[in-house]
Amino acid sequence: MSRPTNTAVTAAGTARAAAEAIRTLNHLTFRPDARAEWEMPGDVYSVIGALAELAERLPQTLHQAGELLEALHASGRLRHDSGDGGQLAADVAAFGIKTREAAGTAGRLADGLRHAHNALARIGHREVER
């Protein structure tokens, strides 16, 4: 008898899939490869554009993670391994600070990638004459 499969999309599962996609991208871009569509300036343009979109979307997720943790804390639904409520509050606050910093860093990454993408827009491939 086969077990039913869980096809629900989850936040953690989606984040893991995104991380795995970047790992795969790292392998595909290791060297020029026509099968990976990684050999022409247009290929680089497409990848950099997609990475800029990815980076632009990270701040929203980070903000929402901070909101969830703060709401759980405000409702009394969190505990700390140490049992210390003061340490819990400090760690929740630190999480919020660090996710806001990470969101800012992701925004700067997105800006840099957009500038790189724009610079690539004027670059094309030229056949070498033999």
N, C-alpha and C positions, 0 to 999 in steps of 0.2 A: 504494500500500500504506500503510495507516495504522499509526502507531506505537502500541505498547501504552501505556496510561496508567498511571502510578504512583498507586495509590489508597491507599498507606500513609499513615497518620497519623504525623506527626513532631512532636517537641517544638517545634522552631523554627516549623514551619508553623502549629501550633496557637497559638503566641504571636503570630504575625503576624495570624492570623485574629481573635484577641481584640483586637488593636490596631485592626484595620480595623473591627471591630464597634463599638468606642468612637467612631471617627471617624464612622461612619454614625449612631450615636446622637446625636452632637453636631449633625449636620445635621437629624435628625428632630425635635430638641427646640429648634430655633432660634426657632420661633414656634408658637402653638397651631395644631393641624391635626388634624381628625377622622380623616383617612385614616391618619395616623401614630399614632392613639390617644394624642394628646398635647394634651388640652384640658380635662381634669377633674382634680380632686384625686386621684381613684382612679388616674389614669394616672401622676401623679407618685409616688404611694405605691408602685405596682408597679415603677417604674423605680428608685426609691431602694432598695427592698428587694433588687432584683436586683444593684444596684451594691454594696450591703453584702455580699452573698454573694460577689461577685467579690473584694472587698477582703479578706474573711476567708480566702479560698483562696490569696492571694498569698504569705503567709509560708511555707507548705509548699513551694511551688515554689522560692522563694528559698533556703530551707534545703537543699533537695535539690541545687540548683545548686552551693552551697558544698561540700556533701559530695562531689559528683562531682569538682570541681576539686581538692579536698584529696586524694582517693583517687588521682587521676591523678598528682598531684605526688609523693605518697608512693611510688608504684610506679615513679617515674622516667620517666613517659611524657609529660612536658612539657618544653618548651624555651622560652627567652626570645629575643626578636629580637636583644637585645644580646649574647647568648652568655654572659652573666654569671649564674651559678647563684645568687649572693646576691641579685641583683635579681629573679630568678624567685621565690625564696622570699618576698621582700618584697612582690611584686605579688600572689602567691597569698594571703598573709596580709591584705593590704589588701582584696582581693576579699572574703574571708571577713568582715572587719569591716564593710565597706560593705553587704554583703547582709544581715547581721544587723541593721544600723541600718535598712535599707530594710524589713525584715520588721517591725520595731517600728513604723515609720511607717505601714505598711499596716495593722497592728493598730489603731493609733489612728484611722486613716481609717475602718476598719470600725466601730469603736465610735461615732464621730461619725455615721456614716450610720445605724447602728441607732437612735441617739437621735433623729435626724431622722425616721426611719421611724416610730418610736413616737409622736412628736408629730403626725405626719400622720394617725395612726389615728383621731383624734378630729375631723378636719376633713372636711367634706363640701361638696357643691355646693348652692347655693340658686338657684332661678330668680328672676330680677328681675321684679317686677310692673310692668306698664306702665300 
